[in-house]
Amino acid sequence: MTEGGPFAQQDDAFMAAALAFGRRNMGRTGPNPAVGALIVKDGVVIARGATAVGGRPHAEAVAVAAAGEAARGATLYATLEPCSHHGATPPCVDAIIGAGIARVVSALEDPDARVAGRGHARLREAGIEVAVGVRAREARADHLGHILRVTQGRPLVTLKLAQTADGYAAGAEHDPRLFITGAVADAATHIERALHGAIMIGAGTASVDDPLLTVRLPGLEGVKPLRVVLDAGLRLSRRSRLAATARETPTLVIAGEKVAEAAAAEFFDATAIEVARVAQEASGRLVLSAALAELAARGVTRVFSEGGPRVAESLLLGALADEVVLHTGRKPLGRPGRLALSPAARARLEDRAAYRLADEAMLGSDHMTRYERIG
């Protein structure tokens, strides 16, 4: 752990820059983490790298290749421990050692059992000075999806909800759809979508709202997170906008194990939407942890849930919502409707032992609050 020392201020500044650079491909590097790397010599950044879309090449390898001979004697800043195992590409530690890097500053040890301290050990054995722990808290937040996938077999989940000033997500049954937030908050939602590998909703939201679940911002047209519908009974309409666009945008329905394999295959043939089947509770609802494990097995590390009140309650009460983003509109509904959060779910979010308020801001006329799960 780096504590003070002659490089403390410089290390902090360059690691902050490495973290910012690594976020440029966040949500698109799965199953690998979105790492950032800088190579610095005589106080000047001479090369930088971010893990590429799809997860390869890794950030450190990109930076080393960009630096070339200038890397000799320089310092490498990496937001996660460089890998030491042979996978689809050679270990990053080999590239670092071969480049003649003199010092490596790493934000965090990688909990992946294939690395887990071995990368740092290999560097030290090669005579490279290694410092670990600079901006570790920020790095853990950035890499939490990777951490949860390798330690718990599930991705990070960001739960997003919009509510009226009096706490409703929708009007009464058969009421027209509410448009709660304005353009600034809606744009923020599209940015959040782009930072996640999958966008997840429940069957009810799919039926009532018929959403597209795409990233619709200038310059981000090519960003296409996997669209996921939690649909125990495989009831998604074949005339939905999701089905109509499934050949252009990857889409997955997670159905219950009671859905026949033949029915899932026929649905795929008709819509181009893949169907995965997972365990169901006695009530017939999907086992949410099993659905998330299915996504992790597919290499997804970050999920953005826009699934509505029912999915929100399950995520919160199941301790599966790692971040909660709540957009509160300026106007109240002023009549009975559907609560954005059930009393039990709201109590969990407001429990200071379970969640902490991490951020709040005004997005136009809407109020955004972001919470982080504790533990």
Residue, then its C-alpha position, 0 to 999 in steps of 0.5 A: m500500500t502506498e502511504g505518503g512518500p516522495f511520489a504520493q501526490q504524483d501517483d494520486a494525480f496520474m492514477a486519477a487520470a488512468l481511472a478516467f481514461g479506463r472508463r471510456n470503454m466501461g460496459r463494453t469490455g466484458p468479460n474483462p474489466a475496463v482498465g486504464a493505464l498510463i506510462v509516465k516518464d520524467g513527469v510526462v505521460i508518454a503513452r496510455g491505454a484502455t482495455a479495448v471493446g470486447g476485452r482485448p487487448h488489455a490496457e497495459a499491453v496497449a500502453v506498452a506498445a504505444a510507448g515503445e522504447a521510451a517505456r524503458g525506465a518509466t512508471l506504469y499506472a494501472t487501475l487493476e493488477p496486471c494479469s499474469h496468466h496466459g489467456a487469449t493473449p500473453p500476460c501483461v506482466d511479460a510485456i511490462i517486464g520486457a519493456g523495461i518499465a522501472r516502477v508499477v503503480s497499481a490501484l487494486e489487487d485483482p481478486d480473479a484467482r488466476v491473478a490474485g497477487r501473482g501479477h504483482a509478485r512477478l513484477r517484483e521478482a523481475g526487480i520492478e518497484v511495485a506500489v499498490g493501493v493508490r485510489a483503491r476505493e475509486a478503482r473498486a467502484d469502477h471494477l465492481g462488476h468484474i469483482l462480483r463476477v469472479t467472486q460471487g458469479r454475478p454482475l454489478v447491478t445498477l437499479k434506475l427508477a423514475q418517480t413523481a414528486d409524491g413517489y409514484a412510477a405510474g398511474a392506476e391500471h389502464d392510465p396512460r403512461l407517465f412521462i416523469t422526467g425531462a430531457v436532461a434526465d432522459a439523456a443521463t439515462h442513455i449515458e448510463r445505458a452506454l456504461h453497462g453491458a446489459i439493460m434489464i427489464g421485467a415482463g410487465t414493463a416490456s408489455v406496458d411500455d413496449p420500450l426499445l432499450t437502446v442508446r440514442l445519443p449522438g456519437l453513441e449509435g454503435v453502442k448496443p448493450l444486450r437487452v434482457v427481459l425477465d419473462a418467466g412464462l415467455r410471454l413477450s409479444r412477437r409484435s413488440r418493438l424489442a422483437a421487431t429490432a432483435r436482428e439489429t440489437p442483441t436481445l435475450v429473454i430469460a424465461g423459467e425452467k418450466v418453459a419447454e425447450a421446443a417453445a424457446a426454440e420456436f420463439f427464437d426462430a420467429t423473433a431472433i431473440e435468444v431464450a435462456r431458462v433458469a430456476q423458478e420460485a414456488s410462486g413461478r417467479l424467476v430466481l433473480s440470482a439465477a438470472l444474474a448468474e446466467l448473465a455473468a456466465r455470458g460475460v456480462t459484468r454490468v447490468f442496468s435495470e430499468g425493470g420497474p417497481r416489481v423488479a426493483e423490490s426484488l433487487l433491493l430486498g435480495a441485496l442485488a442492487d449495488e447502485v440505485v439511481l433515483h430520478t424524482g420529477r418536479k410534479p406530483l401525481g396527485r392521485p392513487g397510482r403505482l408506487a416506484l418503491s414498495p414500503a419494504a423496498r424504500a425502507r431498505l434503500e433508506d436503511r443506512a446500514a444497507y445503503r449510503l447516499a453517494d451523490e445527488a444533483m439536479l438534472g434540469s428540473d429533476h432531482m437525481t440521487r445515487y445510492e451505493r450498497i454497503g458491504 
